[in-house]
Amino acid sequence: MIIGANELKTKGAAFIEKSLQAAEEVFVSVRGKTKFVMLTVDEYERLKESELETAIRDAEEDYKKKRYTVDTADKHFKKIGI
């Protein structure tokens, strides 16, 4: 579902809730271009959890394949420019 920013502005929070009941995600267009996406908090948290699970799986795979280095904190910070 795509809604315009002006429609969102005039109809308010109740319109957001109604829109998200009709669709899992709602895109907001500004001057005819899609700029934002709205999700329920539950859907956002599900996506963040999925992202974390993927990162953990990737890290575990890197560890198994010995694709890592061991450094002191100081050495690591220097590598990343801190």
Phi and psi restraints in degrees (range 20) as a CNS / XPLOR table:
assign (resid 1 and name C) (resid 2 and name N)
       (resid 2 and name CA) (resid 2 and name C) 1.0 -121.4 20.0 2
assign (resid 2 and name N) (resid 2 and name CA)
       (resid 2 and name C) (resid 3 and name N) 1.0 130.7 20.0 2
assign (resid 2 and name C) (resid 3 and name N)
       (resid 3 and name CA) (resid 3 and name C) 1.0 -125.3 20.0 2
assign (resid 3 and name N) (resid 3 and name CA)
       (resid 3 and name C) (resid 4 and name N) 1.0 154.6 20.0 2
assign (resid 3 and name C) (resid 4 and name N)
       (resid 4 and name CA) (resid 4 and name C) 1.0 -84.9 20.0 2
assign (resid 4 and name N) (resid 4 and name CA)
       (resid 4 and name C) (resid 5 and name N) 1.0 150.1 20.0 2
assign (resid 4 and name C) (resid 5 and name N)
       (resid 5 and name CA) (resid 5 and name C) 1.0 -59.5 20.0 2
assign (resid 5 and name N) (resid 5 and name CA)
       (resid 5 and name C) (resid 6 and name N) 1.0 -37.9 20.0 2
assign (resid 5 and name C) (resid 6 and name N)
       (resid 6 and name CA) (resid 6 and name C) 1.0 -65.7 20.0 2
assign (resid 6 and name N) (resid 6 and name CA)
       (resid 6 and name C) (resid 7 and name N) 1.0 -39.8 20.0 2
assign (resid 6 and name C) (resid 7 and name N)
       (resid 7 and name CA) (resid 7 and name C) 1.0 -62.8 20.0 2
assign (resid 7 and name N) (resid 7 and name CA)
       (resid 7 and name C) (resid 8 and name N) 1.0 -42.2 20.0 2
assign (resid 7 and name C) (resid 8 and name N)
       (resid 8 and name CA) (resid 8 and name C) 1.0 -62.5 20.0 2
assign (resid 8 and name N) (resid 8 and name CA)
       (resid 8 and name C) (resid 9 and name N) 1.0 -43.3 20.0 2
assign (resid 8 and name C) (resid 9 and name N)
       (resid 9 and name CA) (resid 9 and name C) 1.0 -63.0 20.0 2
assign (resid 9 and name N) (resid 9 and name CA)
       (resid 9 and name C) (resid 10 and name N) 1.0 -43.2 20.0 2
assign (resid 9 and name C) (resid 10 and name N)
       (resid 10 and name CA) (resid 10 and name C) 1.0 -79.7 20.0 2
assign (resid 10 and name N) (resid 10 and name CA)
       (resid 10 and name C) (resid 11 and name N) 1.0 -30.0 20.0 2
assign (resid 10 and name C) (resid 11 and name N)
       (resid 11 and name CA) (resid 11 and name C) 1.0 -96.2 20.0 2
assign (resid 11 and name N) (resid 11 and name CA)
       (resid 11 and name C) (resid 12 and name N) 1.0 -19.5 20.0 2
assign (resid 11 and name C) (resid 12 and name N)
       (resid 12 and name CA) (resid 12 and name C) 1.0 74.2 20.0 2
assign (resid 12 and name N) (resid 12 and name CA)
       (resid 12 and name C) (resid 13 and name N) 1.0 -162.6 20.0 2
assign (resid 12 and name C) (resid 13 and name N)
       (resid 13 and name CA) (resid 13 and name C) 1.0 -62.7 20.0 2
assign (resid 13 and name N) (resid 13 and name CA)
       (resid 13 and name C) (resid 14 and name N) 1.0 -36.5 20.0 2
assign (resid 13 and name C) (resid 14 and name N)
       (resid 14 and name CA) (resid 14 and name C) 1.0 -61.8 20.0 2
assign (resid 14 and name N) (resid 14 and name CA)
       (resid 14 and name C) (resid 15 and name N) 1.0 -35.9 20.0 2
assign (resid 14 and name C) (resid 15 and name N)
       (resid 15 and name CA) (resid 15 and name C) 1.0 -66.9 20.0 2
assign (resid 15 and name N) (resid 15 and name CA)
       (resid 15 and name C) (resid 16 and name N) 1.0 -38.6 20.0 2
assign (resid 15 and name C) (resid 16 and name N)
       (resid 16 and name CA) (resid 16 and name C) 1.0 -61.4 20.0 2
assign (resid 16 and name N) (resid 16 and name CA)
       (resid 16 and name C) (resid 17 and name N) 1.0 -48.9 20.0 2
assign (resid 16 and name C) (resid 17 and name N)
       (resid 17 and name CA) (resid 17 and name C) 1.0 -59.8 20.0 2
assign (resid 17 and name N) (resid 17 and name CA)
       (resid 17 and name C) (resid 18 and name N) 1.0 -45.4 20.0 2
assign (resid 17 and name C) (resid 18 and name N)
       (resid 18 and name CA) (resid 18 and name C) 1.0 -63.1 20.0 2
assign (resid 18 and name N) (resid 18 and name CA)
       (resid 18 and name C) (resid 19 and name N) 1.0 -41.4 20.0 2
assign (resid 18 and name C) (resid 19 and name N)
       (resid 19 and name CA) (resid 19 and name C) 1.0 -63.5 20.0 2
assign (resid 19 and name N) (resid 19 and name CA)
       (resid 19 and name C) (resid 20 and name N) 1.0 -41.7 20.0 2
assign (resid 19 and name C) (resid 20 and name N)
       (resid 20 and name CA) (resid 20 and name C) 1.0 -74.0 20.0 2
assign (resid 20 and name N) (resid 20 and name CA)
       (resid 20 and name C) (resid 21 and name N) 1.0 -17.7 20.0 2
assign (resid 20 and name C) (resid 21 and name N)
       (resid 21 and name CA) (resid 21 and name C) 1.0 -75.2 20.0 2
assign (resid 21 and name N) (resid 21 and name CA)
       (resid 21 and name C) (resid 22 and name N) 1.0 -29.9 20.0 2
assign (resid 21 and name C) (resid 22 and name N)
       (resid 22 and name CA) (resid 22 and name C) 1.0 -85.3 20.0 2
assign (resid 22 and name N) (resid 22 and name CA)
       (resid 22 and name C) (resid 23 and name N) 1.0 -24.8 20.0 2
assign (resid 22 and name C) (resid 23 and name N)
       (resid 23 and name CA) (resid 23 and name C) 1.0 -145.3 20.0 2
assign (resid 23 and name N) (resid 23 and name CA)
       (resid 23 and name C) (resid 24 and name N) 1.0 148.4 20.0 2
assign (resid 23 and name C) (resid 24 and name N)
       (resid 24 and name CA) (resid 24 and name C) 1.0 -66.1 20.0 2
assign (resid 24 and name N) (resid 24 and name CA)
       (resid 24 and name C) (resid 25 and name N) 1.0 -31.9 20.0 2
assign (resid 24 and name C) (resid 25 and name N)
       (resid 25 and name CA) (resid 25 and name C) 1.0 -140.1 20.0 2
assign (resid 25 and name N) (resid 25 and name CA)
       (resid 25 and name C) (resid 26 and name N) 1.0 148.2 20.0 2
assign (resid 25 and name C) (resid 26 and name N)
       (resid 26 and name CA) (resid 26 and name C) 1.0 -126.4 20.0 2
assign (resid 26 and name N) (resid 26 and name CA)
       (resid 26 and name C) (resid 27 and name N) 1.0 123.7 20.0 2
assign (resid 26 and name C) (resid 27 and name N)
       (resid 27 and name CA) (resid 27 and name C) 1.0 -91.4 20.0 2
assign (resid 27 and name N) (resid 27 and name CA)
       (resid 27 and name C) (resid 28 and name N) 1.0 142.0 20.0 2
assign (resid 27 and name C) (resid 28 and name N)
       (resid 28 and name CA) (resid 28 and name C) 1.0 -113.5 20.0 2
assign (resid 28 and name N) (resid 28 and name CA)
       (resid 28 and name C) (resid 29 and name N) 1.0 125.6 20.0 2
assign (resid 28 and name C) (resid 29 and name N)
       (resid 29 and name CA) (resid 29 and name C) 1.0 -102.9 20.0 2
assign (resid 29 and name N) (resid 29 and name CA)
       (resid 29 and name C) (resid 30 and name N) 1.0 143.4 20.0 2
assign (resid 29 and name C) (resid 30 and name N)
       (resid 30 and name CA) (resid 30 and name C) 1.0 -123.8 20.0 2
assign (resid 30 and name N) (resid 30 and name CA)
       (resid 30 and name C) (resid 31 and name N) 1.0 119.4 20.0 2
assign (resid 30 and name C) (resid 31 and name N)
       (resid 31 and name CA) (resid 31 and name C) 1.0 52.1 20.0 2
assign (resid 31 and name N) (resid 31 and name CA)
       (resid 31 and name C) (resid 32 and name N) 1.0 41.6 20.0 2
assign (resid 31 and name C) (resid 32 and name N)
       (resid 32 and name CA) (resid 32 and name C) 1.0 84.1 20.0 2
assign (resid 32 and name N) (resid 32 and name CA)
       (resid 32 and name C) (resid 33 and name N) 1.0 -1.9 20.0 2
assign (resid 32 and name C) (resid 33 and name N)
       (resid 33 and name CA) (resid 33 and name C) 1.0 -114.8 20.0 2
assign (resid 33 and name N) (resid 33 and name CA)
       (resid 33 and name C) (resid 34 and name N) 1.0 131.7 20.0 2
assign (resid 33 and name C) (resid 34 and name N)
       (resid 34 and name CA) (resid 34 and name C) 1.0 -68.4 20.0 2
assign (resid 34 and name N) (resid 34 and name CA)
       (resid 34 and name C) (resid 35 and name N) 1.0 122.6 20.0 2
assign (resid 34 and name C) (resid 35 and name N)
       (resid 35 and name CA) (resid 35 and name C) 1.0 -118.8 20.0 2
assign (resid 35 and name N) (resid 35 and name CA)
       (resid 35 and name C) (resid 36 and name N) 1.0 -29.8 20.0 2
assign (resid 35 and name C) (resid 36 and name N)
       (resid 36 and name CA) (resid 36 and name C) 1.0 -138.3 20.0 2
assign (resid 36 and name N) (resid 36 and name CA)
       (resid 36 and name C) (resid 37 and name N) 1.0 161.6 20.0 2
assign (resid 36 and name C) (resid 37 and name N)
       (resid 37 and name CA) (resid 37 and name C) 1.0 -133.0 20.0 2
assign (resid 37 and name N) (resid 37 and name CA)
       (resid 37 and name C) (resid 38 and name N) 1.0 138.0 20.0 2
assign (resid 37 and name C) (resid 38 and name N)
       (resid 38 and name CA) (resid 38 and name C) 1.0 -110.9 20.0 2
assign (resid 38 and name N) (resid 38 and name CA)
       (resid 38 and name C) (resid 39 and name N) 1.0 138.3 20.0 2
assign (resid 38 and name C) (resid 39 and name N)
       (resid 39 and name CA) (resid 39 and name C) 1.0 -132.4 20.0 2
assign (resid 39 and name N) (resid 39 and name CA)
       (resid 39 and name C) (resid 40 and name N) 1.0 159.9 20.0 2
assign (resid 39 and name C) (resid 40 and name N)
       (resid 40 and name CA) (resid 40 and name C) 1.0 -71.6 20.0 2
assign (resid 40 and name N) (resid 40 and name CA)
       (resid 40 and name C) (resid 41 and name N) 1.0 159.7 20.0 2
assign (resid 40 and name C) (resid 41 and name N)
       (resid 41 and name CA) (resid 41 and name C) 1.0 -61.5 20.0 2
assign (resid 41 and name N) (resid 41 and name CA)
       (resid 41 and name C) (resid 42 and name N) 1.0 -39.5 20.0 2
assign (resid 41 and name C) (resid 42 and name N)
       (resid 42 and name CA) (resid 42 and name C) 1.0 -59.4 20.0 2
assign (resid 42 and name N) (resid 42 and name CA)
       (resid 42 and name C) (resid 43 and name N) 1.0 -44.2 20.0 2
assign (resid 42 and name C) (resid 43 and name N)
       (resid 43 and name CA) (resid 43 and name C) 1.0 -67.2 20.0 2
assign (resid 43 and name N) (resid 43 and name CA)
       (resid 43 and name C) (resid 44 and name N) 1.0 -40.7 20.0 2
assign (resid 43 and name C) (resid 44 and name N)
       (resid 44 and name CA) (resid 44 and name C) 1.0 -60.6 20.0 2
assign (resid 44 and name N) (resid 44 and name CA)
       (resid 44 and name C) (resid 45 and name N) 1.0 -46.8 20.0 2
assign (resid 44 and name C) (resid 45 and name N)
       (resid 45 and name CA) (resid 45 and name C) 1.0 -63.9 20.0 2
assign (resid 45 and name N) (resid 45 and name CA)
       (resid 45 and name C) (resid 46 and name N) 1.0 -37.2 20.0 2
assign (resid 45 and name C) (resid 46 and name N)
       (resid 46 and name CA) (resid 46 and name C) 1.0 -62.3 20.0 2
assign (resid 46 and name N) (resid 46 and name CA)
       (resid 46 and name C) (resid 47 and name N) 1.0 -43.0 20.0 2
assign (resid 46 and name C) (resid 47 and name N)
       (resid 47 and name CA) (resid 47 and name C) 1.0 -65.6 20.0 2
assign (resid 47 and name N) (resid 47 and name CA)
       (resid 47 and name C) (resid 48 and name N) 1.0 -42.5 20.0 2
assign (resid 47 and name C) (resid 48 and name N)
       (resid 48 and name CA) (resid 48 and name C) 1.0 -64.1 20.0 2
assign (resid 48 and name N) (resid 48 and name CA)
       (resid 48 and name C) (resid 49 and name N) 1.0 -39.9 20.0 2
assign (resid 48 and name C) (resid 49 and name N)
       (resid 49 and name CA) (resid 49 and name C) 1.0 -64.4 20.0 2
assign (resid 49 and name N) (resid 49 and name CA)
       (resid 49 and name C) (resid 50 and name N) 1.0 -41.5 20.0 2
assign (resid 49 and name C) (resid 50 and name N)
       (resid 50 and name CA) (resid 50 and name C) 1.0 -62.3 20.0 2
assign (resid 50 and name N) (resid 50 and name CA)
       (resid 50 and name C) (resid 51 and name N) 1.0 -41.0 20.0 2
assign (resid 50 and name C) (resid 51 and name N)
       (resid 51 and name CA) (resid 51 and name C) 1.0 -62.8 20.0 2
assign (resid 51 and name N) (resid 51 and name CA)
       (resid 51 and name C) (resid 52 and name N) 1.0 -42.0 20.0 2
assign (resid 51 and name C) (resid 52 and name N)
       (resid 52 and name CA) (resid 52 and name C) 1.0 -65.8 20.0 2
assign (resid 52 and name N) (resid 52 and name CA)
       (resid 52 and name C) (resid 53 and name N) 1.0 -43.1 20.0 2
assign (resid 52 and name C) (resid 53 and name N)
       (resid 53 and name CA) (resid 53 and name C) 1.0 -60.9 20.0 2
assign (resid 53 and name N) (resid 53 and name CA)
       (resid 53 and name C) (resid 54 and name N) 1.0 -39.7 20.0 2
assign (resid 53 and name C) (resid 54 and name N)
       (resid 54 and name CA) (resid 54 and name C) 1.0 -64.7 20.0 2
assign (resid 54 and name N) (resid 54 and name CA)
       (resid 54 and name C) (resid 55 and name N) 1.0 -42.9 20.0 2
assign (resid 54 and name C) (resid 55 and name N)
       (resid 55 and name CA) (resid 55 and name C) 1.0 -63.3 20.0 2
assign (resid 55 and name N) (resid 55 and name CA)
       (resid 55 and name C) (resid 56 and name N) 1.0 -40.6 20.0 2
assign (resid 55 and name C) (resid 56 and name N)
       (resid 56 and name CA) (resid 56 and name C) 1.0 -64.8 20.0 2
assign (resid 56 and name N) (resid 56 and name CA)
       (resid 56 and name C) (resid 57 and name N) 1.0 -44.6 20.0 2
assign (resid 56 and name C) (resid 57 and name N)
       (resid 57 and name CA) (resid 57 and name C) 1.0 -60.1 20.0 2
assign (resid 57 and name N) (resid 57 and name CA)
       (resid 57 and name C) (resid 58 and name N) 1.0 -43.7 20.0 2
assign (resid 57 and name C) (resid 58 and name N)
       (resid 58 and name CA) (resid 58 and name C) 1.0 -62.8 20.0 2
assign (resid 58 and name N) (resid 58 and name CA)
       (resid 58 and name C) (resid 59 and name N) 1.0 -42.5 20.0 2
assign (resid 58 and name C) (resid 59 and name N)
       (resid 59 and name CA) (resid 59 and name C) 1.0 -64.9 20.0 2
assign (resid 59 and name N) (resid 59 and name CA)
       (resid 59 and name C) (resid 60 and name N) 1.0 -41.3 20.0 2
assign (resid 59 and name C) (resid 60 and name N)
       (resid 60 and name CA) (resid 60 and name C) 1.0 -62.7 20.0 2
assign (resid 60 and name N) (resid 60 and name CA)
       (resid 60 and name C) (resid 61 and name N) 1.0 -40.7 20.0 2
assign (resid 60 and name C) (resid 61 and name N)
       (resid 61 and name CA) (resid 61 and name C) 1.0 -64.7 20.0 2
assign (resid 61 and name N) (resid 61 and name CA)
       (resid 61 and name C) (resid 62 and name N) 1.0 -43.1 20.0 2
assign (resid 61 and name C) (resid 62 and name N)
       (resid 62 and name CA) (resid 62 and name C) 1.0 -60.2 20.0 2
assign (resid 62 and name N) (resid 62 and name CA)
       (resid 62 and name C) (resid 63 and name N) 1.0 -41.4 20.0 2
assign (resid 62 and name C) (resid 63 and name N)
       (resid 63 and name CA) (resid 63 and name C) 1.0 -64.5 20.0 2
assign (resid 63 and name N) (resid 63 and name CA)
       (resid 63 and name C) (resid 64 and name N) 1.0 -45.3 20.0 2
assign (resid 63 and name C) (resid 64 and name N)
       (resid 64 and name CA) (resid 64 and name C) 1.0 -60.4 20.0 2
assign (resid 64 and name N) (resid 64 and name CA)
       (resid 64 and name C) (resid 65 and name N) 1.0 -37.5 20.0 2
assign (resid 64 and name C) (resid 65 and name N)
       (resid 65 and name CA) (resid 65 and name C) 1.0 -92.5 20.0 2
assign (resid 65 and name N) (resid 65 and name CA)
       (resid 65 and name C) (resid 66 and name N) 1.0 10.2 20.0 2
assign (resid 65 and name C) (resid 66 and name N)
       (resid 66 and name CA) (resid 66 and name C) 1.0 56.5 20.0 2
assign (resid 66 and name N) (resid 66 and name CA)
       (resid 66 and name C) (resid 67 and name N) 1.0 37.2 20.0 2
assign (resid 66 and name C) (resid 67 and name N)
       (resid 67 and name CA) (resid 67 and name C) 1.0 -95.7 20.0 2
assign (resid 67 and name N) (resid 67 and name CA)
       (resid 67 and name C) (resid 68 and name N) 1.0 65.0 20.0 2
assign (resid 67 and name C) (resid 68 and name N)
       (resid 68 and name CA) (resid 68 and name C) 1.0 -154.7 20.0 2
assign (resid 68 and name N) (resid 68 and name CA)
       (resid 68 and name C) (resid 69 and name N) 1.0 166.1 20.0 2
assign (resid 68 and name C) (resid 69 and name N)
       (resid 69 and name CA) (resid 69 and name C) 1.0 -126.1 20.0 2
assign (resid 69 and name N) (resid 69 and name CA)
       (resid 69 and name C) (resid 70 and name N) 1.0 158.7 20.0 2
assign (resid 69 and name C) (resid 70 and name N)
       (resid 70 and name CA) (resid 70 and name C) 1.0 -115.6 20.0 2
assign (resid 70 and name N) (resid 70 and name CA)
       (resid 70 and name C) (resid 71 and name N) 1.0 120.3 20.0 2
assign (resid 70 and name C) (resid 71 and name N)
       (resid 71 and name CA) (resid 71 and name C) 1.0 -137.1 20.0 2
assign (resid 71 and name N) (resid 71 and name CA)
       (resid 71 and name C) (resid 72 and name N) 1.0 164.3 20.0 2
assign (resid 71 and name C) (resid 72 and name N)
       (resid 72 and name CA) (resid 72 and name C) 1.0 -76.2 20.0 2
assign (resid 72 and name N) (resid 72 and name CA)
       (resid 72 and name C) (resid 73 and name N) 1.0 164.5 20.0 2
assign (resid 72 and name C) (resid 73 and name N)
       (resid 73 and name CA) (resid 73 and name C) 1.0 -59.9 20.0 2
assign (resid 73 and name N) (resid 73 and name CA)
       (resid 73 and name C) (resid 74 and name N) 1.0 -43.3 20.0 2
assign (resid 73 and name C) (resid 74 and name N)
       (resid 74 and name CA) (resid 74 and name C) 1.0 -59.4 20.0 2
assign (resid 74 and name N) (resid 74 and name CA)
       (resid 74 and name C) (resid 75 and name N) 1.0 -45.5 20.0 2
assign (resid 74 and name C) (resid 75 and name N)
       (resid 75 and name CA) (resid 75 and name C) 1.0 -62.7 20.0 2
assign (resid 75 and name N) (resid 75 and name CA)
       (resid 75 and name C) (resid 76 and name N) 1.0 -42.5 20.0 2
assign (resid 75 and name C) (resid 76 and name N)
       (resid 76 and name CA) (resid 76 and name C) 1.0 -63.4 20.0 2
assign (resid 76 and name N) (resid 76 and name CA)
       (resid 76 and name C) (resid 77 and name N) 1.0 -45.6 20.0 2
assign (resid 76 and name C) (resid 77 and name N)
       (resid 77 and name CA) (resid 77 and name C) 1.0 -61.0 20.0 2
assign (resid 77 and name N) (resid 77 and name CA)
       (resid 77 and name C) (resid 78 and name N) 1.0 -38.2 20.0 2
assign (resid 77 and name C) (resid 78 and name N)
       (resid 78 and name CA) (resid 78 and name C) 1.0 -64.3 20.0 2
assign (resid 78 and name N) (resid 78 and name CA)
       (resid 78 and name C) (resid 79 and name N) 1.0 -40.7 20.0 2
assign (resid 78 and name C) (resid 79 and name N)
       (resid 79 and name CA) (resid 79 and name C) 1.0 -60.7 20.0 2
assign (resid 79 and name N) (resid 79 and name CA)
       (resid 79 and name C) (resid 80 and name N) 1.0 -39.4 20.0 2
assign (resid 79 and name C) (resid 80 and name N)
       (resid 80 and name CA) (resid 80 and name C) 1.0 -93.4 20.0 2
assign (resid 80 and name N) (resid 80 and name CA)
       (resid 80 and name C) (resid 81 and name N) 1.0 3.2 20.0 2
assign (resid 80 and name C) (resid 81 and name N)
       (resid 81 and name CA) (resid 81 and name C) 1.0 83.5 20.0 2
assign (resid 81 and name N) (resid 81 and name CA)
       (resid 81 and name C) (resid 82 and name N) 1.0 27.4 20.0 2
